[in-house]
Amino acid sequence: MAFTAAVLLGIAGWRLYPVLRYPYHVKFAKELSLTLPRLYETFGEPDPVRERFYGMALEASRQNWDKVGELAAEDTKTILGSYFFNLANAMRGELGEHLMEHYQPFGYGLFIPVDEQSSVLSIICSDEVWYQLGEMTMAEHNTMLGMIFSPAQSGPRFYRRLAEINLINGDTAAADKYLALLDDTPDDSWKEKRKLVQKSDFVHGAAQIRPVLKGLLESNPENLPAYEYLLCHDLLTKDISAFIQDYVPGRRECRLYQEAALIYMASENIMNPENMSRFGVTEDVWRDFCRYSDIYTEDHGSGKRLSDNFRRTYWYYFHFAKVNEKAQRH
């Protein structure tokens, strides 16, 4: 009898082990209306990497940005990790300060590509940045795509977001339809997004990121996350000309933007005290730029002696970062 009880307890413990060790797996399965076995079948067996993915997705939907940032900082290999790292910092007003501290797969780290190479998990998460920035058309589009590609094609995660989007847009009938499918009621955080939304009709495609961000800023110039996303998109895609067009000196002081401005001044041969002052370049940044340039020139652009002290500068990214076509698209 005792032996049988021990065996049964052992079996129960074995089954509970993944649940206790990977709590985000359980919560994410519930959000997608899946059983745990179905979650494992779709996304893979439970492990720390997937636990981190699910955690970032769940905490972001609840706007727990410190926790999202903590989880994302542990992931330096995937687009999804960069996506949530950048989003967490943007929502804390710190995107520019920390952009170069993390793996950046060019613009993919800001906006997850939704195409034939995208994983189901990436598609499910792709709405988050648009919602947080206030672009409800793209947020709704990507939420619907996420629901279509998810295994159960339903779930509280999608209903809640669609309810929030329709409440923001003022479509109470549509919002009520989704609210009726939820066991809980969304909090009032969606009301803050009303201040950010596009106020003019604007027809655009999914790839027109820069015009969309500029439209958000025209509707609400105080939308700091959208402003930083615009600047950082210019920089990660190495479009210095676009950055100079979009950058408003003094609006957002950040070393990253000073470093980019120096590249522009050097390329246009307009390095002078007046422009240094105009772009707010400090003496420390100017000194570092001179050191970087001297070493870069001496080594004929090899970068051998630059990685230790300058790896986290925009200058290093601009010269040496290359698109990794095999980057993990999780």
C-alpha positions in Angstrom: 0.0 0.0 0.0 2.8 2.4 1.0 4.7 1.5 -2.1 1.7 2.2 -4.3 1.1 5.5 -2.7 4.7 6.5 -3.2 4.6 5.5 -6.8 1.4 7.5 -7.3 2.9 10.5 -5.5 6.0 10.1 -7.7 3.9 10.2 -10.9 2.0 13.2 -9.7 5.2 15.0 -8.8 6.7 14.2 -12.2 3.6 15.7 -13.9 3.6 18.7 -11.7 7.4 19.4 -12.1 7.1 21.3 -15.4 4.1 23.3 -14.0 6.0 24.4 -10.9 9.3 25.0 -12.7 7.7 26.8 -15.7 4.7 28.8 -14.4 4.7 31.1 -17.5 4.0 28.0 -19.7 0.8 27.4 -17.7 -0.3 31.0 -17.9 0.5 31.3 -21.6 -1.4 28.1 -22.4 -4.5 29.5 -20.6 -4.2 32.8 -22.6 -4.3 30.9 -25.8 -7.0 28.5 -24.7 -4.7 25.5 -24.9 -4.0 22.6 -22.7 -0.3 22.2 -21.7 0.2 19.1 -23.9 -1.2 21.1 -26.9 1.1 24.0 -26.0 4.1 21.6 -25.9 3.0 20.1 -29.2 2.8 23.5 -30.9 5.8 25.3 -29.5 8.0 22.6 -28.1 8.7 20.9 -24.7 9.1 23.2 -21.7 12.5 24.7 -21.2 14.0 28.0 -19.8 14.2 29.7 -23.2 10.5 29.2 -23.9 9.6 30.1 -20.3 11.4 33.4 -20.9 9.5 34.0 -24.2 6.2 33.4 -22.6 7.1 35.5 -19.6 8.1 38.5 -21.8 4.8 38.2 -23.8 2.6 38.0 -20.7 4.3 40.7 -18.7 4.3 43.1 -21.7 0.6 42.7 -22.1 0.2 43.7 -18.5 2.7 46.6 -18.9 5.0 45.3 -16.3 8.0 46.9 -18.0 10.6 46.3 -15.3 9.9 42.6 -15.4 9.9 42.5 -19.2 13.3 44.3 -19.3 14.7 41.8 -16.7 13.6 38.8 -18.7 14.7 40.3 -22.1 18.2 41.2 -20.8 18.9 37.5 -20.4 18.1 36.9 -24.1 20.9 38.1 -26.4 20.4 35.8 -29.4 16.9 36.2 -30.7 14.8 38.8 -32.4 12.0 38.3 -29.9 14.4 39.0 -27.0 15.6 42.2 -28.7 12.0 43.2 -29.5 10.9 43.0 -25.9 14.1 44.6 -24.6 13.6 47.6 -26.8 9.9 47.9 -26.0 10.5 47.7 -22.3 13.1 50.5 -22.5 11.0 52.6 -24.7 8.0 52.5 -22.4 10.3 53.5 -19.5 11.7 56.4 -21.6 15.1 54.8 -22.0 15.3 53.3 -25.5 18.2 55.4 -26.8 20.2 55.0 -23.6 20.2 51.2 -23.8 19.9 50.4 -27.5 23.5 49.5 -28.0 23.7 47.3 -24.8 21.8 44.5 -26.5 21.9 42.3 -29.6 20.2 44.4 -32.4 19.2 42.5 -35.5 18.8 45.8 -37.4 15.1 47.1 -37.5 13.8 43.6 -36.7 14.5 44.3 -33.1 12.0 47.1 -33.1 9.2 45.6 -35.2 8.9 41.9 -35.6 8.6 40.9 -39.3 5.4 39.0 -40.1 6.1 36.9 -43.1 6.6 33.3 -44.3 9.7 32.9 -42.0 7.9 34.1 -38.9 7.2 31.7 -36.1 3.7 31.5 -34.7 4.9 32.9 -31.4 6.5 35.9 -33.2 3.2 36.6 -35.0 1.3 36.3 -31.7 3.6 38.9 -30.1 3.8 41.3 -33.1 0.9 43.5 -32.1 2.4 44.6 -28.8 4.7 47.3 -30.0 2.0 48.9 -32.3 -0.5 48.9 -29.4 1.9 50.5 -27.0 2.9 53.2 -29.5 -0.8 54.0 -30.2 -1.1 52.6 -33.8 -4.4 50.8 -33.5 -4.8 49.8 -37.1 -1.6 47.8 -37.1 -2.3 46.5 -33.6 -5.7 45.2 -34.6 -4.3 43.7 -37.8 -1.5 41.8 -36.1 -3.8 40.7 -33.2 -6.1 39.1 -35.7 -3.2 37.5 -37.5 -2.0 36.1 -34.2 -5.4 34.7 -33.4 -5.7 33.1 -36.9 -2.2 31.4 -36.6 -2.6 30.3 -33.0 -3.5 26.7 -32.5 -7.0 27.2 -31.0 -7.7 30.4 -33.0 -9.1 31.9 -29.8 -8.1 32.9 -26.3 -8.3 35.6 -23.7 -5.0 37.2 -24.9 -6.7 38.1 -28.3 -10.1 38.9 -26.9 -8.6 41.3 -24.3 -6.4 43.1 -26.8 -9.2 43.4 -29.4 -11.6 44.7 -26.7 -9.0 47.4 -25.7 -8.4 48.4 -29.3 -12.1 48.9 -29.9 -12.6 50.7 -26.7 -9.9 53.1 -27.7 -11.4 53.5 -31.2 -14.8 54.2 -29.6 -16.5 51.1 -31.1 -18.3 50.0 -28.0 -20.4 47.3 -29.9 -17.3 45.5 -31.1 -15.6 45.9 -27.7 -18.7 44.5 -25.9 -18.5 41.4 -28.2 -15.0 40.6 -27.0 -15.6 41.6 -23.4 -18.4 39.0 -23.3 -15.8 36.3 -24.1 -13.6 37.2 -21.1 -13.8 36.0 -17.6 -12.2 39.2 -16.4 -12.4 42.9 -17.4 -9.4 44.8 -18.8 -8.1 47.5 -16.4 -8.3 51.2 -17.4 -4.8 51.4 -18.8 -6.2 51.4 -22.4 -7.6 54.9 -21.7 -4.0 56.3 -21.7 -3.6 55.1 -25.3 -6.3 57.4 -26.6 -3.9 60.3 -26.3 -1.4 58.6 -28.7 -3.6 57.3 -31.5 -3.5 58.6 -35.1 -6.0 61.4 -35.5 -6.1 61.5 -39.3 -7.0 58.8 -41.9 -3.8 57.3 -43.2 -3.7 54.4 -45.6 -0.4 52.5 -45.4 1.2 49.1 -45.7 2.8 47.0 -43.0 6.3 47.8 -44.3 5.8 51.6 -44.1 7.2 52.0 -40.6 8.7 55.4 -40.8 5.6 57.2 -42.3 3.5 55.5 -39.6 5.7 56.7 -36.8 5.8 60.2 -38.3 2.0 60.2 -38.5 1.8 59.2 -34.8 4.0 62.2 -34.0 2.1 64.6 -36.1 -1.1 63.5 -34.2 0.7 63.8 -30.8 4.2 65.3 -30.7 4.5 64.3 -27.0 4.5 60.6 -27.9 8.0 60.0 -26.7 8.1 56.2 -27.4 7.1 56.8 -31.0 9.7 59.5 -31.3 12.4 57.3 -30.0 11.3 54.4 -32.1 11.5 56.6 -35.2 15.1 57.7 -34.4 16.2 54.2 -33.4 14.7 52.7 -36.5 16.7 55.2 -38.6 19.8 54.3 -36.7 19.4 50.6 -36.7 18.8 50.6 -40.5 21.9 52.9 -40.8 19.9 55.7 -42.5 21.8 58.7 -41.1 20.1 61.1 -43.5 16.6 60.1 -42.2 17.9 60.4 -38.7 19.0 64.0 -39.2 15.6 64.8 -40.7 13.8 63.3 -37.8 16.1 64.3 -34.9 15.1 67.4 -33.0 18.2 68.6 -31.0 17.4 69.2 -27.4 14.1 67.3 -27.4 15.7 64.1 -26.1 19.3 64.2 -24.9 21.1 60.9 -25.3 24.6 59.9 -26.0 23.5 57.6 -28.9 22.0 60.5 -30.8 25.2 62.5 -30.3 27.3 59.7 -31.7 25.0 59.5 -34.8 25.2 63.2 -35.3 29.0 63.1 -35.3 28.8 60.5 -38.1 26.6 62.9 -40.1 28.9 65.9 -39.5 32.0 63.9 -40.4 30.4 62.6 -43.6 29.2 66.1 -44.7 32.5 67.7 -43.6 30.7 70.2 -41.3 32.5 69.4 -38.1 32.6 72.8 -36.4 31.8 74.3 -33.0 28.5 75.7 -34.2 27.2 72.3 -35.3 28.6 70.6 -32.3 26.6 73.0 -30.2 23.5 72.6 -32.4 23.5 68.8 -31.9 24.4 69.0 -28.2 27.6 67.0 -28.6 29.5 67.0 -25.2 33.2 67.1 -24.8 33.3 63.5 -23.6 31.5 62.2 -26.7 33.7 64.3 -28.9 36.9 63.0 -27.3 35.7 59.4 -27.6 34.9 60.0 -31.3 38.4 61.3 -31.9 39.9 58.2 -30.2 37.7 55.9 -32.2 38.5 57.6 -35.5 42.2 57.5 -34.8 42.2 53.7 -34.0 39.9 53.0 -36.9 42.2 54.8 -39.3 45.4 53.3 -37.9 43.9 49.7 -38.2 42.6 50.4 -41.8 39.0 49.8 -40.6 39.7 46.3 -39.2 38.1 47.0 -35.9 40.6 44.8 -34.0 41.3 47.2 -31.3 37.9 48.8 -31.1 35.7 46.0 -29.7 36.9 46.2 -26.1 36.2 49.9 -25.5 33.8 50.9 -28.3 31.6 47.8 -28.9 28.6 49.6 -27.3 28.9 52.7 -29.4 26.8 53.6 -32.4 30.1 54.1 -34.4 31.0 50.5 -33.9 27.5 49.3 -34.9 27.5 51.6 -37.9 30.8 50.2 -39.2 30.6 46.6 -38.3 27.0 45.3 -37.8 25.8 43.1 -40.6 22.4 41.6 -41.3 22.3 38.0 -40.0 19.9 36.2 -42.4 20.0 33.2 -40.0 19.0 35.1 -36.9 16.6 33.2 -34.7 13.1 34.4 -35.6 11.4 33.0 -32.4 
